[in-house]
């Protein structure tokens, strides 16, 4: 088995002068960095005192599922003669929060709208989403279902 290794640096930038002296005394803001890549401004979800203009871990998990699926899907289309000219996914996910504040994702749904070059490619374009889900590293790693409601158009 071949292994791939990843590194990230997460730097908390939310000390407002008194650190974590109280629950409301600090910002949840942080920066996600990786060598040679642009930084991502992160925070917690606004429901948990986060900055809504920054990506939350929950956003990034859904983004990872959707983008991994798309990349596998485009690969499969390329090697199967399906010419994709546009791809947009309005992905959604549900997270259930428990009474103790813990929680977990219960599902994610990908809703890709794929534009293909010819009408005779539509059936194959739709079918390849199933294969992409079986290959996607992220979807294979989560413990909740990832549903797909694809639409292919010319």
C-alpha positions in Angstrom: 0.0 0.0 0.0 1.3 3.4 -1.0 1.1 6.1 1.7 0.7 9.8 1.2 1.5 12.2 4.0 0.0 15.7 4.6 0.9 18.5 6.9 -1.0 21.6 8.1 -0.3 24.3 10.6 -3.2 25.7 12.5 -2.4 29.0 14.3 -5.0 30.4 16.7 -5.2 34.2 16.2 -8.1 34.9 18.6 -6.3 36.0 21.7 -8.0 39.3 22.5 -5.6 40.2 25.3 -6.6 37.8 28.1 -6.4 34.4 26.3 -9.0 31.9 27.4 -9.8 33.6 30.7 -13.5 33.2 29.9 -15.7 31.5 27.4 -16.6 34.9 25.8 -13.1 36.4 26.2 -11.5 35.0 23.1 -12.2 34.8 19.4 -12.3 31.4 17.6 -10.3 32.8 14.7 -7.4 30.9 13.3 -5.3 30.5 10.2 -4.8 27.2 8.3 -1.5 27.1 6.5 0.4 24.6 4.4 3.8 25.1 2.8 3.5 26.7 -0.6 -0.2 27.3 -0.4 -2.4 30.3 0.4 -3.7 30.6 3.9 -7.3 29.8 4.8 -9.0 32.0 7.4 -10.8 29.8 9.8 -13.1 30.2 12.8 -15.8 28.1 14.5 -19.4 28.0 13.1 -21.3 31.1 14.1 -23.5 28.9 16.3 -20.4 28.4 18.4 -19.3 32.1 18.6 -17.4 31.9 15.3 -16.9 34.5 12.5 -19.4 33.8 9.7 -17.0 35.3 7.2 -14.4 32.6 7.8 -14.5 28.9 7.0 -15.4 26.6 9.9 -14.2 23.0 10.3 -17.7 21.9 9.3 -17.5 23.9 6.1 -14.1 22.4 5.3 -15.3 18.9 5.8 -18.2 19.3 3.4 -15.9 21.2 1.0 -13.4 18.2 1.1 -16.2 15.7 0.3 -17.5 17.7 -2.6 -14.2 18.6 -4.1 -12.8 15.1 -3.8 -15.9 13.7 -5.5 -15.6 16.3 -8.3 -12.0 15.5 -8.9 -12.6 11.7 -9.1 -15.6 12.3 -11.3 -13.8 14.5 -13.8 -11.0 11.9 -14.0 -13.6 9.2 -14.7 -15.3 11.3 -17.3 -12.0 12.0 -19.0 -11.0 8.3 -19.3 -14.5 7.3 -20.3 -15.1 9.7 -23.1 -17.5 12.0 -21.3 -16.6 15.6 -22.1 -17.5 17.9 -19.2 -17.6 21.6 -19.9 -19.0 22.8 -16.5 -19.5 21.4 -13.0 -21.2 23.1 -10.1 -22.2 21.4 -6.8 -24.5 22.9 -4.2 -23.5 20.4 -1.5 -25.3 20.2 1.8 -24.7 18.4 5.1 -26.4 17.8 8.4 -24.7 17.9 11.8 -26.6 16.7 14.9 -25.6 18.5 18.1 -26.0 16.5 21.3 -27.2 18.0 24.6 -23.6 17.9 26.0 -22.4 20.0 23.1 -20.8 17.2 21.2 -22.0 16.3 17.8 -21.5 14.5 14.5 -22.4 14.7 10.9 -25.3 12.4 10.0 -25.2 12.9 6.2 -23.9 14.9 3.3 -25.6 15.4 -0.1 -23.9 16.3 -3.3 -26.0 18.0 -5.9 -23.7 18.4 -8.9 -25.0 19.9 -12.1 -22.7 18.8 -14.9 -22.7 20.2 -18.4 -21.5 17.7 -21.0 -20.7 18.3 -24.6 -23.3 15.9 -26.2 -26.7 14.6 -25.3 -25.5 11.0 -25.8 -23.1 11.5 -22.9 -25.8 12.2 -20.3 -26.5 8.6 -19.2 -22.8 7.8 -18.7 -22.2 11.1 -17.0 -24.9 10.4 -14.4 -23.7 6.8 -13.9 -20.1 7.8 -13.2 -21.1 9.6 -10.0 -21.6 6.2 -8.4 -18.1 5.1 -9.3 -16.6 8.4 -8.2 -18.2 7.9 -4.7 -16.6 4.5 -4.4 -13.1 6.0 -5.2 -13.2 9.3 -3.3 -10.7 9.2 -0.5 -12.8 11.5 1.7 -16.2 9.9 1.2 -14.5 6.5 2.0 -13.1 8.0 5.2 -16.3 9.4 6.8 -18.7 7.3 8.9 -21.9 8.9 7.6 -23.6 8.4 4.2 -22.8 10.7 1.3 -25.8 10.9 -1.0 -25.8 12.1 -4.7 -28.4 13.9 -6.7 -26.6 14.6 -9.9 -28.1 16.4 -13.0 -26.4 16.2 -16.4 -27.3 18.7 -19.1 -26.0 19.7 -22.5 
